[in-house]
Amino acid sequence: MRPPQISFAQLVQDFFLRRLIDQRGASARTIESYRDAFGLLFSFIEQRTGTPASALELNDIDAPLVLDFLDYLETERGNSTRTRNARLAAIHSFMCYAQLRDPASLPIAQRVLAIPAKRFDQPILGYLTRDQITAVLAAPDRSTYSGHRDAVMLATLYNTGARVSEITAIKVGEPPRV
């Protein structure tokens, strides 16, 4: 195989800055999750092979190593299947980007991309009845500032279906992000 057209360090940096931030507009939480996944992966590789992150090349991240990493997450770190799959999604996303930026990496990337997410039983989501929703919305004491605030937040959550993190990130007077 011929040498890569772009260094591994540059590829990782471009993935985070160009791909995730500029092109995809990924949320801060997604970027943090991907950063954590790569931190764990690089730490695992250094423990396993003795190769520090600064000396890694894309060829070092082959499918057997990624599978060992995923097993390590579940067995030694005690991560759930969901967390394992989230880490794999970060690696898959990077490999998709890598094969576009450096076609010489296509064989390695394709083998890693062939690793499937692990199946797991999804719990059946419950729901609240109309009476239960009414009780939750009526619970805050609206005669106090914090009770009024809580009532507004609960009503907004209910009416929009927004996540708690999205509601708490709202800044007063800030135009909505599109």
Backbone as ProteinMPNN parsed JSONL, in Angstrom:
{"seq_chain_A": "MRPPQISFAQLVQDFFLRRLIDQRGASARTIESYRDAFGLLFSFIEQRTGTPASALELNDIDAPLVLDFLDYLETERGNSTRTRNARLAAIHSFMCYAQLRDPASLPIAQRVLAIPAKRFDQPILGYLTRDQITAVLAAPDRSTYSGHRDAVMLATLYNTGARVSEITAIKVGEPPRV", "coords_chain_A": {"N_chain_A": [[0.853, -1.172, 0.0], [0.544, 2.219, -0.769], [2.052, 5.179, 0.741], [0.116, 7.255, 3.0], [-1.743, 10.122, 1.872], [-2.217, 12.183, 3.55], [-1.372, 13.134, 6.852], [-2.04, 11.189, 9.802], [-2.615, 12.595, 12.165], [-3.34, 15.099, 11.12], [-5.561, 14.333, 9.684], [-7.341, 13.531, 11.729], [-7.65, 15.974, 13.057], [-8.774, 17.544, 10.994], [-11.123, 16.113, 10.656], [-12.566, 16.67, 13.002], [-12.649, 19.527, 12.971], [-13.273, 20.403, 10.282], [-15.146, 18.492, 9.193], [-17.05, 17.709, 11.32], [-17.675, 20.17, 12.659], [-17.683, 22.4, 10.749], [-18.858, 21.337, 8.287], [-20.936, 19.505, 9.032], [-22.12, 20.721, 11.213], [-22.291, 19.766, 13.812], [-23.589, 19.12, 17.094], [-22.467, 20.432, 20.27], [-22.476, 18.429, 22.169], [-22.332, 16.092, 20.631], [-19.8, 16.393, 19.505], [-18.268, 16.346, 21.847], [-18.803, 13.717, 22.65], [-17.678, 12.241, 20.525], [-15.033, 13.107, 20.787], [-14.418, 12.013, 23.301], [-14.672, 9.305, 22.651], [-12.544, 8.957, 20.864], [-10.433, 9.623, 22.532], [-10.542, 7.524, 24.398], [-10.097, 5.387, 22.627], [-7.495, 5.966, 21.637], [-6.049, 5.839, 24.001], [-6.47, 3.152, 24.676], [-5.169, 1.922, 22.5], [-2.549, 2.757, 22.969], [-2.041, 1.48, 25.425], [-2.326, -1.18, 24.621], [-0.569, -1.55, 22.401], [1.602, 0.06, 22.832], [2.054, 2.252, 21.301], [2.058, 5.671, 21.127], [-0.514, 8.224, 20.826], [0.407, 10.321, 19.252], [2.096, 9.103, 17.459], [0.581, 7.487, 15.893], [-0.792, 5.933, 12.956], [-3.166, 5.773, 10.301], [-3.352, 3.163, 9.389], [-2.853, 1.717, 11.67], [-5.22, 1.489, 12.976], [-7.01, -0.885, 12.604], [-9.575, -3.306, 11.712], [-9.571, -5.65, 13.507], [-8.361, -4.526, 15.79], [-10.163, -2.49, 16.452], [-12.411, -4.036, 17.057], [-11.413, -5.373, 19.315], [-11.147, -3.167, 20.969], [-13.845, -2.408, 21.283], [-14.807, -4.645, 22.632], [-13.29, -4.374, 24.961], [-14.431, -2.026, 25.988], [-16.945, -2.929, 26.83], [-16.398, -5.176, 28.509], [-14.209, -4.597, 30.303], [-14.473, -1.877, 30.994], [-17.121, -1.781, 31.553], [-19.142, -0.662, 30.035], [-22.341, 0.011, 28.551], [-24.239, -1.612, 25.929], [-25.351, 0.329, 24.297], [-23.591, 2.497, 24.699], [-21.24, 1.388, 23.724], [-21.987, 1.101, 21.032], [-22.306, 3.793, 20.388], [-19.675, 4.707, 20.549], [-18.599, 3.194, 18.484], [-20.016, 4.313, 16.363], [-18.828, 6.838, 16.225], [-16.257, 6.123, 15.403], [-16.868, 4.918, 12.957], [-17.912, 7.14, 11.57], [-15.619, 8.716, 11.396], [-14.001, 7.032, 9.812], [-15.44, 6.987, 7.429], [-15.049, 9.605, 6.615], [-12.249, 9.589, 6.426], [-11.732, 7.827, 4.278], [-12.681, 9.299, 2.178], [-11.05, 11.575, 2.18], [-8.514, 10.468, 1.931], [-7.981, 8.338, -0.363], [-6.255, 6.121, -0.407], [-6.57, 4.908, 1.982], [-8.792, 3.39, 1.827], [-9.079, 0.423, 1.863], [-8.542, -0.269, 4.614], [-10.42, 1.372, 5.925], [-12.847, 0.382, 4.898], [-12.937, -2.196, 6.006], [-13.177, -1.603, 8.729], [-15.565, -0.188, 8.673], [-17.271, -2.242, 8.113], [-17.845, -3.423, 10.49], [-20.496, -4.262, 12.465], [-23.068, -2.569, 14.367], [-23.864, -3.533, 17.671], [-26.587, -5.539, 18.51], [-29.37, -4.908, 20.672], [-31.833, -5.207, 23.267], [-34.432, -2.976, 23.185], [-35.906, -1.0, 25.619], [-39.407, -0.885, 26.27], [-40.983, 2.077, 25.769], [-42.692, 3.947, 28.115], [-45.627, 5.924, 28.703], [-47.252, 8.916, 29.745], [-50.495, 9.338, 31.083], [-53.29, 11.454, 30.184], [-54.363, 12.565, 32.53], [-52.18, 12.244, 34.259], [-50.268, 13.894, 33.032], [-51.543, 16.35, 33.321], [-51.455, 16.546, 36.1], [-48.668, 16.717, 36.534], [-48.076, 19.115, 35.215], [-49.523, 20.834, 36.823], [-48.232, 20.74, 39.235], [-46.023, 22.561, 40.046], [-45.599, 25.359, 42.262], [-47.096, 28.144, 41.48], [-47.136, 30.604, 42.638], [-44.687, 31.376, 43.436], [-41.47, 32.565, 42.299], [-39.65, 30.59, 41.342], [-41.398, 28.441, 41.096], [-43.154, 29.372, 39.134], [-41.322, 29.604, 37.018], [-40.586, 26.873, 36.749], [-43.047, 25.793, 35.983], [-43.409, 26.992, 33.497], [-41.196, 25.906, 32.125], [-41.839, 23.139, 32.204], [-44.26, 23.122, 30.777], [-43.315, 24.04, 28.317], [-41.546, 21.976, 27.631], [-43.395, 19.878, 27.395], [-45.105, 20.817, 25.337], [-43.37, 21.171, 23.156], [-41.722, 18.967, 22.919], [-39.06, 19.046, 23.328], [-35.688, 18.356, 24.422], [-34.431, 18.187, 27.799], [-31.871, 19.272, 28.055], [-31.837, 20.963, 25.85], [-33.754, 22.861, 26.537], [-32.651, 23.963, 28.867], [-30.45, 25.174, 27.78], [-31.317, 27.419, 26.53], [-31.051, 30.864, 25.964], [-32.018, 33.948, 27.259], [-33.357, 36.401, 25.187], [-31.78, 35.706, 23.077], [-31.537, 35.0, 19.649], [-33.177, 32.246, 18.024], [-31.296, 29.298, 17.079], [-30.829, 28.145, 13.836]], "CA_chain_A": [[0.0, 0.0, 0.0], [1.353, 3.434, -0.822], [1.901, 5.994, 1.953], [-1.068, 8.105, 2.984], [-1.591, 11.467, 1.33], [-2.393, 13.128, 4.639], [-0.963, 12.501, 8.108], [-3.148, 10.772, 10.658], [-2.934, 13.709, 13.071], [-4.053, 16.1, 10.335], [-6.854, 13.744, 9.343], [-8.192, 13.612, 12.92], [-7.955, 17.393, 13.274], [-9.711, 17.959, 9.948], [-12.404, 15.461, 10.921], [-13.279, 17.432, 14.029], [-12.866, 20.929, 12.61], [-13.962, 20.569, 8.994], [-16.305, 17.615, 9.004], [-18.074, 17.792, 12.36], [-18.082, 21.531, 12.994], [-18.01, 23.227, 9.581], [-19.744, 20.717, 7.308], [-22.103, 18.859, 9.634], [-22.729, 21.554, 12.252], [-22.609, 18.86, 14.913], [-23.798, 19.758, 18.393], [-21.341, 20.351, 21.205], [-22.544, 17.113, 22.825], [-21.827, 15.098, 19.678], [-18.353, 16.578, 19.42], [-17.716, 15.828, 23.106], [-18.908, 12.256, 22.62], [-16.663, 11.76, 19.578], [-13.732, 13.375, 21.412], [-14.237, 10.997, 24.336], [-14.476, 8.018, 21.987], [-11.178, 8.901, 20.341], [-9.529, 9.598, 23.684], [-10.531, 6.14, 24.893], [-9.469, 4.542, 21.607], [-6.054, 6.223, 21.613], [-5.518, 5.307, 25.263], [-6.493, 1.698, 24.528], [-4.113, 1.539, 21.561], [-1.257, 2.945, 23.63], [-1.901, 0.393, 26.406], [-2.238, -2.464, 23.931], [0.571, -1.671, 21.486], [2.712, 0.926, 23.224], [2.164, 3.357, 20.347], [1.328, 6.858, 21.583], [-1.407, 8.825, 19.834], [1.178, 11.183, 18.349], [2.802, 8.283, 16.479], [-0.37, 6.613, 15.194], [-1.137, 6.086, 11.544], [-4.489, 5.211, 10.055], [-3.201, 1.702, 9.25], [-2.827, 1.114, 13.005], [-6.591, 1.324, 13.456], [-7.64, -1.864, 11.737], [-10.808, -3.898, 12.237], [-9.388, -6.462, 14.722], [-8.079, -3.647, 16.924], [-11.418, -1.821, 16.804], [-13.235, -5.05, 17.731], [-10.845, -5.54, 20.658], [-11.506, -1.948, 21.709], [-15.267, -2.483, 21.614], [-14.916, -5.659, 23.694], [-12.713, -3.746, 26.156], [-15.421, -1.088, 26.531], [-18.014, -3.657, 27.513], [-15.958, -6.102, 29.552], [-13.353, -4.0, 31.33], [-15.003, -0.584, 31.442], [-18.504, -1.98, 31.975], [-20.055, 0.171, 29.258], [-23.52, -0.645, 28.004], [-24.231, -1.821, 24.486], [-25.61, 1.638, 23.673], [-22.354, 3.283, 24.736], [-20.343, 0.73, 22.77], [-22.431, 1.464, 19.69], [-22.031, 5.218, 20.181], [-18.232, 4.799, 20.258], [-18.421, 2.643, 17.138], [-20.544, 5.302, 15.414], [-17.802, 7.861, 16.081], [-15.181, 5.544, 14.59], [-17.418, 4.776, 11.6], [-17.986, 8.472, 10.972], [-14.247, 9.105, 11.065], [-13.513, 6.211, 8.703], [-16.097, 7.478, 6.216], [-14.335, 10.831, 6.259], [-10.873, 9.233, 6.059], [-11.665, 7.232, 2.94], [-12.908, 10.365, 1.202], [-9.886, 12.453, 2.165], [-7.324, 9.716, 1.539], [-8.442, 7.094, -0.987], [-5.356, 5.007, -0.121], [-7.025, 4.275, 3.222], [-10.054, 2.703, 1.546], [-9.189, -0.959, 2.367], [-8.628, -0.267, 6.081], [-11.694, 1.999, 6.301], [-13.951, -0.515, 4.556], [-12.985, -3.295, 6.978], [-13.714, -1.057, 9.985], [-16.973, 0.153, 8.432], [-18.047, -3.483, 8.048], [-18.168, -3.855, 11.853], [-21.872, -3.835, 12.727], [-23.474, -2.204, 15.728], [-24.356, -4.684, 18.423], [-28.028, -5.49, 18.76], [-29.768, -4.953, 22.074], [-33.268, -5.041, 23.478], [-34.812, -1.619, 23.554], [-37.044, -1.045, 26.545], [-40.644, -0.29, 25.783], [-41.166, 3.381, 26.386], [-44.01, 4.196, 28.679], [-46.14, 7.264, 28.466], [-48.125, 9.414, 30.802], [-51.88, 9.56, 30.674], [-53.679, 12.87, 30.199], [-54.479, 12.975, 33.937], [-50.833, 12.341, 34.817], [-49.662, 15.117, 32.46], [-52.206, 17.472, 33.988], [-50.924, 16.603, 37.467], [-47.28, 17.197, 36.461], [-48.103, 20.538, 34.852], [-50.122, 21.594, 37.927], [-47.437, 20.551, 40.453], [-45.242, 23.705, 40.542], [-46.293, 26.427, 42.982], [-46.967, 29.307, 40.603], [-47.101, 31.854, 43.391], [-43.285, 31.726, 43.643], [-40.721, 32.761, 41.054], [-39.13, 29.308, 40.856], [-42.538, 27.623, 40.692], [-43.616, 29.892, 37.833], [-40.286, 29.201, 36.056], [-40.712, 25.433, 36.538], [-44.282, 25.554, 35.233], [-43.147, 27.387, 32.102], [-40.299, 24.904, 31.532], [-42.572, 21.89, 31.998], [-45.208, 23.326, 29.674], [-42.533, 24.126, 27.082], [-41.103, 20.612, 27.332], [-44.556, 19.101, 26.958], [-45.641, 21.327, 24.068], [-42.402, 21.122, 22.053], [-41.008, 17.69, 22.827], [-37.633, 19.336, 23.418], [-34.918, 17.699, 25.48], [-34.131, 19.054, 28.942], [-30.629, 20.005, 27.752], [-32.172, 22.022, 24.902], [-34.469, 23.913, 27.267], [-31.736, 24.651, 29.791], [-29.454, 25.912, 26.999], [-31.928, 28.62, 25.968], [-30.605, 32.134, 26.535], [-33.025, 34.974, 27.099], [-33.01, 37.444, 24.234], [-30.927, 35.176, 22.016], [-32.369, 34.465, 18.564], [-33.038, 30.789, 17.904], [-30.362, 28.781, 16.075], [-31.504, 27.387, 12.784]], "C_chain_A": [[0.901, 1.238, 0.0], [1.121, 4.268, 0.431], [0.692, 6.91, 1.863], [-0.751, 9.505, 2.466], [-1.64, 12.52, 2.422], [-2.032, 12.421, 5.94], [-2.193, 12.174, 8.945], [-3.578, 11.912, 11.581], [-3.728, 14.788, 12.334], [-5.453, 15.609, 9.973], [-7.825, 13.836, 10.522], [-8.599, 15.059, 13.173], [-8.972, 17.891, 12.246], [-11.092, 17.347, 10.16], [-13.212, 16.266, 11.928], [-13.604, 18.846, 13.563], [-13.667, 21.106, 11.324], [-15.268, 19.787, 8.932], [-17.394, 17.863, 10.047], [-18.575, 19.215, 12.571], [-18.539, 22.3, 11.765], [-19.06, 22.601, 8.665], [-21.032, 20.179, 7.912], [-22.831, 19.739, 10.642], [-23.139, 20.721, 13.451], [-22.746, 19.63, 16.22], [-22.562, 19.594, 19.268], [-21.314, 18.982, 21.881], [-22.019, 16.002, 21.908], [-20.31, 15.185, 19.596], [-17.679, 16.064, 20.69], [-17.725, 14.302, 23.114], [-17.843, 11.659, 21.699], [-15.267, 11.962, 20.152], [-13.433, 12.309, 22.465], [-13.968, 9.628, 23.726], [-13.044, 7.898, 21.477], [-10.155, 8.911, 21.46], [-9.407, 8.191, 24.249], [-9.818, 5.2, 23.916], [-7.954, 4.722, 21.615], [-5.383, 5.693, 22.874], [-5.439, 3.783, 25.206], [-5.353, 1.233, 23.622], [-2.739, 1.675, 22.222], [-1.016, 1.849, 24.66], [-1.612, -0.934, 25.708], [-0.942, -2.61, 23.137], [1.793, -0.872, 21.908], [2.91, 2.109, 22.295], [1.375, 4.546, 20.86], [0.497, 7.453, 20.454], [-0.646, 9.665, 18.817], [1.905, 10.403, 17.265], [1.866, 7.381, 15.673], [-0.478, 6.961, 13.721], [-2.489, 5.413, 11.345], [-4.417, 3.686, 9.949], [-3.182, 0.993, 10.595], [-4.232, 0.809, 13.518], [-7.334, 0.385, 12.501], [-8.831, -2.517, 12.449], [-10.584, -4.771, 13.473], [-9.118, -5.6, 15.961], [-9.352, -2.936, 17.388], [-12.348, -2.797, 17.518], [-12.732, -5.308, 19.148], [-11.199, -4.343, 21.54], [-12.965, -1.999, 22.158], [-15.513, -3.521, 22.708], [-14.4, -5.112, 25.016], [-13.721, -2.794, 26.808], [-16.485, -1.818, 27.348], [-17.516, -4.49, 28.692], [-15.175, -5.411, 30.663], [-13.892, -2.672, 31.859], [-16.456, -0.681, 31.9], [-19.5, -1.097, 31.248], [-21.219, -0.643, 28.719], [-23.363, -0.83, 26.495], [-24.486, -0.508, 23.747], [-24.345, 2.48, 23.601], [-21.341, 2.703, 23.757], [-20.709, 1.134, 21.351], [-22.186, 2.933, 19.385], [-20.554, 5.429, 19.857], [-17.94, 4.274, 18.855], [-18.924, 3.634, 16.088], [-19.528, 6.418, 15.178], [-16.668, 7.37, 15.185], [-15.64, 5.379, 13.15], [-17.449, 6.129, 10.885], [-16.601, 8.947, 10.542], [-13.743, 8.326, 9.857], [-14.167, 6.603, 7.373], [-15.387, 8.726, 5.701], [-12.936, 10.498, 5.752], [-10.797, 8.675, 4.642], [-11.95, 8.255, 1.844], [-11.679, 11.261, 1.052], [-8.636, 11.75, 1.645], [-7.748, 8.377, 0.948], [-7.534, 5.89, -0.74], [-5.795, 4.255, 1.136], [-8.3, 3.456, 3.037], [-10.107, 1.264, 2.071], [-9.343, -1.037, 3.889], [-10.002, 0.248, 6.507], [-12.863, 1.054, 6.031], [-14.068, -1.676, 5.541], [-13.544, -2.812, 8.316], [-15.197, -0.737, 9.82], [-17.863, -1.085, 8.362], [-18.41, -4.011, 9.441], [-19.575, -3.358, 12.178], [-22.062, -3.372, 14.177], [-24.039, -3.453, 16.392], [-25.84, -4.505, 18.712], [-28.297, -5.551, 20.259], [-31.269, -4.745, 22.155], [-33.541, -3.612, 23.9], [-36.007, -1.702, 24.492], [-38.267, -0.374, 25.911], [-40.848, 1.018, 26.535], [-42.59, 3.522, 26.891], [-44.46, 5.609, 28.322], [-47.034, 7.639, 29.636], [-49.526, 9.594, 30.246], [-52.171, 11.058, 30.723], [-53.788, 13.379, 31.644], [-53.102, 13.134, 34.586], [-50.11, 13.59, 34.307], [-50.25, 16.344, 33.139], [-51.665, 17.641, 35.402], [-49.493, 17.138, 37.484], [-47.259, 18.69, 36.162], [-48.665, 21.405, 35.979], [-49.256, 21.57, 39.196], [-46.662, 21.791, 40.918], [-46.132, 24.762, 41.207], [-46.091, 27.73, 42.21], [-46.964, 30.638, 41.339], [-45.662, 32.282, 43.689], [-42.596, 31.868, 42.288], [-40.264, 31.42, 40.486], [-40.266, 28.376, 40.418], [-43.089, 28.057, 39.343], [-42.636, 29.478, 36.73], [-40.435, 27.72, 35.721], [-41.957, 25.091, 35.719], [-44.096, 25.891, 33.758], [-42.251, 26.354, 31.422], [-41.029, 23.591, 31.26], [-43.56, 22.008, 30.839], [-44.478, 23.386, 28.339], [-42.03, 22.746, 26.669], [-42.249, 19.786, 26.763], [-45.022, 19.523, 25.563], [-44.687, 21.187, 22.897], [-41.755, 19.769, 21.866], [-39.498, 17.883, 22.891], [-36.988, 18.531, 24.542], [-34.663, 18.698, 26.596], [-32.888, 19.888, 28.646], [-30.892, 21.142, 26.767], [-32.885, 23.176, 25.594], [-33.518, 24.684, 28.166], [-30.667, 25.444, 29.05], [-30.014, 27.2, 26.403], [-31.422, 29.848, 26.717], [-31.677, 33.189, 26.253], [-32.519, 36.043, 26.142], [-32.116, 36.972, 23.106], [-31.821, 34.64, 20.907], [-32.156, 32.966, 18.437], [-32.027, 30.425, 16.833], [-31.123, 27.948, 15.08], [-30.603, 26.33, 12.238]], "O_chain_A": [[1.909, 1.275, 0.705], [0.112, 4.092, 1.114], [0.288, 7.299, 0.768], [0.368, 10.0, 2.609], [-1.151, 13.634, 2.233], [-2.346, 11.244, 6.116], [-3.243, 12.801, 8.81], [-4.772, 12.159, 11.754], [-4.691, 15.328, 12.879], [-6.408, 16.385, 9.961], [-8.994, 14.177, 10.34], [-9.76, 15.337, 13.471], [-9.926, 18.584, 12.601], [-12.109, 17.981, 9.878], [-14.401, 16.513, 11.727], [-14.728, 19.311, 13.747], [-14.628, 21.874, 11.288], [-16.336, 20.335, 8.659], [-18.528, 18.189, 9.697], [-19.783, 19.437, 12.653], [-19.663, 22.802, 11.734], [-20.04, 23.254, 8.305], [-22.11, 20.381, 7.351], [-24.017, 19.536, 10.904], [-24.2, 20.938, 14.038], [-22.1, 20.658, 16.421], [-21.724, 18.725, 19.028], [-20.24, 18.438, 22.135], [-21.341, 15.083, 22.366], [-19.621, 14.165, 19.615], [-16.634, 15.417, 20.619], [-16.756, 13.674, 23.541], [-17.185, 10.683, 22.057], [-14.41, 11.088, 20.021], [-12.328, 11.769, 22.514], [-13.131, 8.876, 24.226], [-12.407, 6.858, 21.64], [-9.112, 8.268, 21.346], [-8.307, 7.722, 24.542], [-9.041, 4.336, 24.321], [-7.211, 3.741, 21.601], [-4.275, 5.159, 22.817], [-4.45, 3.194, 25.641], [-4.656, 0.268, 23.937], [-1.875, 0.814, 22.055], [0.099, 1.338, 24.763], [-0.764, -1.71, 26.148], [-0.291, -3.654, 23.186], [2.893, -1.098, 21.404], [3.842, 2.892, 22.483], [0.157, 4.458, 21.016], [0.768, 7.218, 19.277], [-1.02, 9.711, 17.645], [2.294, 10.98, 16.25], [2.331, 6.592, 14.85], [-0.285, 8.103, 13.303], [-2.895, 4.574, 12.149], [-5.34, 2.996, 10.382], [-3.462, -0.203, 10.665], [-4.407, -0.037, 14.395], [-8.169, 0.812, 11.704], [-9.054, -2.298, 13.639], [-11.349, -4.646, 14.429], [-9.595, -5.912, 17.052], [-9.586, -2.801, 18.589], [-13.007, -2.421, 18.487], [-13.529, -5.448, 20.076], [-11.513, -4.504, 22.719], [-13.274, -1.664, 23.302], [-16.328, -3.303, 23.605], [-14.994, -5.352, 26.067], [-13.849, -2.761, 28.031], [-16.87, -1.367, 28.427], [-18.141, -4.507, 29.752], [-15.456, -5.625, 31.842], [-13.773, -2.384, 33.05], [-16.965, 0.227, 32.557], [-20.578, -0.809, 31.77], [-21.09, -1.84, 28.464], [-22.46, -0.265, 25.877], [-23.901, -0.263, 22.692], [-24.056, 3.098, 22.576], [-20.663, 3.444, 23.046], [-19.833, 1.471, 20.554], [-21.89, 3.285, 18.243], [-20.216, 6.235, 18.991], [-17.128, 4.845, 18.128], [-18.31, 3.774, 15.031], [-19.382, 6.892, 14.051], [-16.181, 8.1, 14.322], [-14.885, 5.667, 12.221], [-17.052, 6.233, 9.724], [-16.435, 9.508, 9.46], [-13.12, 8.906, 8.967], [-13.527, 6.558, 6.323], [-15.157, 8.876, 4.501], [-12.487, 11.063, 4.755], [-9.887, 9.021, 3.889], [-11.505, 8.091, 0.708], [-11.315, 11.656, -0.056], [-7.796, 12.37, 0.993], [-7.862, 7.389, 1.673], [-7.987, 4.75, -0.849], [-5.43, 3.095, 1.327], [-8.821, 2.891, 3.998], [-11.11, 0.899, 2.684], [-10.181, -1.785, 4.391], [-10.668, -0.36, 7.345], [-13.771, 0.941, 6.855], [-15.177, -2.095, 5.875], [-14.302, -3.532, 8.965], [-15.993, -0.989, 10.724], [-19.078, -0.985, 8.534], [-19.199, -4.949, 9.558], [-19.818, -2.152, 12.167], [-21.307, -3.746, 15.075], [-24.622, -4.315, 15.734], [-26.278, -3.427, 19.113], [-27.545, -6.167, 21.014], [-31.893, -4.189, 21.25], [-32.951, -3.107, 24.855], [-36.993, -2.381, 24.204], [-38.153, 0.57, 25.13], [-40.879, 1.055, 27.765], [-43.556, 3.25, 26.178], [-43.72, 6.374, 27.704], [-47.498, 6.791, 30.398], [-49.71, 9.957, 29.085], [-51.373, 11.832, 31.25], [-53.357, 14.492, 31.946], [-52.888, 14.057, 35.373], [-49.418, 14.263, 35.071], [-49.522, 17.272, 33.492], [-51.443, 18.766, 35.85], [-49.142, 17.93, 38.358], [-46.51, 19.442, 36.785], [-48.322, 22.583, 36.081], [-49.531, 22.316, 40.136], [-46.648, 22.054, 42.12], [-47.256, 25.018, 40.774], [-45.026, 28.342, 42.287], [-46.804, 31.689, 40.718], [-45.428, 33.403, 44.139], [-43.074, 31.363, 41.272], [-40.461, 31.138, 39.304], [-40.106, 27.608, 39.469], [-43.448, 27.224, 38.51], [-43.048, 29.056, 35.65], [-40.413, 27.344, 34.549], [-41.922, 24.205, 34.865], [-44.565, 25.166, 32.881], [-42.504, 25.966, 30.281], [-40.854, 22.995, 30.197], [-43.678, 21.097, 30.02], [-44.958, 22.847, 27.341], [-42.082, 22.389, 25.492], [-42.085, 19.081, 25.766], [-45.3, 18.676, 24.713], [-45.132, 21.091, 21.753], [-41.288, 19.449, 20.773], [-38.74, 16.976, 22.545], [-37.653, 18.089, 25.478], [-34.675, 19.908, 26.371], [-32.854, 21.08, 28.952], [-30.237, 22.181, 26.842], [-32.645, 24.339, 25.27], [-33.568, 25.913, 28.223], [-30.033, 26.314, 29.648], [-29.265, 27.991, 25.83], [-31.372, 29.864, 27.947], [-32.176, 33.296, 25.133], [-31.395, 36.527, 26.271], [-31.73, 37.773, 22.255], [-32.767, 33.902, 21.183], [-31.064, 32.469, 18.716], [-31.893, 31.114, 15.822], [-31.969, 27.134, 15.452], [-30.997, 25.586, 11.339]]}, "name": "protein", "num_of_chains": 1, "seq": "MRPPQISFAQLVQDFFLRRLIDQRGASARTIESYRDAFGLLFSFIEQRTGTPASALELNDIDAPLVLDFLDYLETERGNSTRTRNARLAAIHSFMCYAQLRDPASLPIAQRVLAIPAKRFDQPILGYLTRDQITAVLAAPDRSTYSGHRDAVMLATLYNTGARVSEITAIKVGEPPRV"}
